[in-house]
Amino acid sequence: MDKSNQDKAILMASFAKMDPVALAAAFGGIWGLLIFVATSLLLIQGAAEGQEIGPHLALLGIYLPGYEVTWSGAVLGAFYFGVMGIIAGLVIATLWNLTHYIYIVLTVARAVWWKMMAD
């Protein structure tokens, strides 16, 4: 393996691309599962007589239309958070790949410039 191919292999291993679809699926699944579990635990635990179940978690209803601390709310919240997780995963992976691409392009351009100046 010549020097340029070895350098290219090192760069490819160091700055591996993230798969946006895979990260989106992972984030969506985890976020959806987390809100479902949080709501379910509150419902199973219950509340004292005359108190509301999960008043703090119920505040998510301000931002998520239809969300309540109920079993149907747990499913709806899982859907909402799943969609938000998918969007977050896509954005994070895309930004990760973009910043690494820009960094590699600038580094290679700088190396070519220095090589050109040395010759």
Wavefront OBJ file of the C-alpha trace (Angstrom):
o trace
v 0.000 0.000 0.000
v 1.513 3.310 -1.018
v 1.658 6.354 1.247
v -1.330 8.232 -0.251
v -3.612 5.202 0.003
v -2.465 4.610 3.569
v -3.228 8.234 4.462
v -6.628 7.957 2.808
v -7.393 4.761 4.751
v -6.448 6.446 8.029
v -8.692 9.423 7.225
v -11.604 7.160 6.304
v -11.250 5.182 9.539
v -10.841 8.290 11.685
v -13.766 10.164 10.197
v -16.278 7.411 9.546
v -19.679 8.546 8.314
v -22.763 8.108 10.443
v -25.769 6.504 8.823
v -28.580 9.082 9.217
v -31.341 6.492 8.818
v -29.832 4.191 11.444
v -29.315 7.017 13.946
v -32.829 8.308 13.265
v -34.308 4.859 13.884
v -32.292 4.439 17.079
v -33.178 7.882 18.457
v -36.831 7.534 17.478
v -37.164 4.135 19.093
v -35.363 5.070 22.291
v -37.141 8.407 22.772
v -40.537 6.860 22.072
v -39.853 3.998 24.462
v -38.623 6.355 27.192
v -41.756 8.502 27.250
v -43.957 5.401 27.080
v -42.134 3.836 30.031
v -42.185 7.088 32.032
v -45.929 7.497 31.533
v -46.605 3.814 32.198
v -44.632 3.844 35.448
v -46.637 6.803 36.704
v -49.898 5.083 35.786
v -48.885 1.838 37.477
v -47.630 3.672 40.567
v -50.826 5.695 40.835
v -51.358 8.750 43.000
v -52.645 9.472 46.471
v -56.355 10.099 46.962
v -57.387 13.418 45.438
v -54.059 14.071 43.696
v -53.340 14.200 40.001
v -51.116 11.505 38.486
v -47.834 12.921 37.186
v -48.516 16.662 37.193
v -45.049 17.461 35.860
v -45.204 14.969 33.017
v -48.712 16.189 32.191
v -47.172 19.570 31.339
v -45.921 17.990 28.114
v -49.524 18.371 26.951
v -48.749 22.064 26.437
v -46.317 21.171 23.650
v -47.798 17.866 22.508
v -51.485 18.269 21.621
v -53.586 15.490 23.102
v -50.923 14.143 25.456
v -52.158 13.259 28.944
v -50.911 10.885 31.628
v -53.184 8.044 30.492
v -52.584 4.820 28.593
v -53.691 6.418 25.336
v -51.492 9.402 26.199
v -48.551 7.032 26.653
v -49.038 5.723 23.118
v -49.528 9.229 21.713
v -46.469 10.484 23.606
v -44.431 7.568 22.254
v -45.481 8.572 18.743
v -44.620 12.255 19.307
v -41.261 11.491 20.895
v -40.536 8.881 18.231
v -41.024 11.478 15.511
v -38.912 14.012 17.420
v -36.210 11.373 17.882
v -36.223 10.577 14.178
v -35.820 14.252 13.316
v -33.067 14.688 15.920
v -31.225 11.604 14.653
v -31.367 12.785 11.052
v -30.153 16.269 11.969
v -27.332 15.054 14.223
v -26.032 12.492 11.714
v -26.251 14.950 8.832
v -24.421 17.672 10.757
v -21.821 15.147 11.932
v -21.151 14.019 8.364
v -21.139 17.566 7.026
v -18.671 18.889 9.608
v -16.345 15.944 9.047
v -16.530 16.375 5.287
v -15.707 20.083 5.572
v -12.832 19.351 7.954
v -11.359 16.714 5.631
v -11.682 18.984 2.583
v -9.968 21.847 4.403
v -7.222 19.582 5.736
v -6.509 18.083 2.313
v -6.590 21.534 0.700
v -4.136 22.822 3.293
v -1.843 19.833 2.755
v -1.924 20.336 -1.020
v -1.200 24.042 -0.564
v 1.780 23.352 1.710
v 3.085 20.722 -0.709
v 2.711 23.171 -3.588
v 4.540 25.871 -1.615
v 7.371 23.479 -0.740
v 7.951 22.523 -4.393
l 1 2 3 4 5 6 7 8 9 10 11 12 13 14 15 16 17 18 19 20 21 22 23 24 25 26 27 28 29 30 31 32 33 34 35 36 37 38 39 40 41 42 43 44 45 46 47 48 49 50 51 52 53 54 55 56 57 58 59 60 61 62 63 64 65 66 67 68 69 70 71 72 73 74 75 76 77 78 79 80 81 82 83 84 85 86 87 88 89 90 91 92 93 94 95 96 97 98 99 100 101 102 103 104 105 106 107 108 109 110 111 112 113 114 115 116 117 118 119
